[in-house]
Amino acid sequence: MSDKVGRQDDRLDKPNFHDAPNRTVEVMLSNQDKLIDAIKGMAAKLDADGGVGDADYATLLTDALGKLDLVL
């Protein structure tokens, strides 16, 4: 399984044709991966700063987040 299969990072900032469903899904997955990475990064930063009490943000926010693994 791979979290790189089905991604098109080189198309993220370009228009995509509505009638190209495979390309649309690839761009959506790439954007979703970027959001997951950003949320995990924020959670790690909040945990590292440690100024917000006993909250474990990595557990609260990111344990349920994972990139979609696709199989060829």
N, C-alpha and C positions, 0 to 999 in steps of 0.2 A: 504494500500500500504506500501511497505517496501523497504528501500535501503540496507537491509541485505539479502533479498531473492536472490538466484542465485549467491551468492558470495562464493569463496573458498579461503580464505586468507592463509590457511595452505598449499596450493599447489603453491604459488607464485614463490618460488625459486627452484622448482623441474621441471624436464622435463614433458611435457604432451603429450599424444598420439594424433597424428593428426586425427585419426579416431574416436575420442571421442568428437563430436561437443558440447555436453552440458558442459562437463568439460572445453573445450577450451573457451567457452563463459563466464563461471563462472570466470575463471582466468583473462580473458580480462576485465571483469567488475570490478574485484577486483583491477587490476592495474589502470584502469581508475579512480576509486574512490581515490586511493592514489595520482594520479596526480592532481585531483581536490582539494583534501585537501592541497597539497603542494602549488598550485597556490593561493588558498585562504589565506593560511598562509603567503605567500610572500606579497600579497596585503595588508593584515592587518599590517604587519611589516613596509611596506613602508608608509602606512597612519599614523602609530604610530610615526615613526621617524620624519615625517613632514618637512624634509629638502628639498623637491623637489617642492616647490611652491604650487599651488592650485590644483594639481591633486588629484582626489579622486579615488585611485586605486581599492578600493573595488567595486565601481560602474563600472569603466571602464573594469576591468578584470573578475570579478566574478559574477556579477548579472545574466549573461546568463549561468553560469555553474551550473549544478545541477546533483546530482546522479540520475541514472535511477531508478524509483520506479517500482517494479514488483508486480503483484497481483497473489496470488495462486488461 
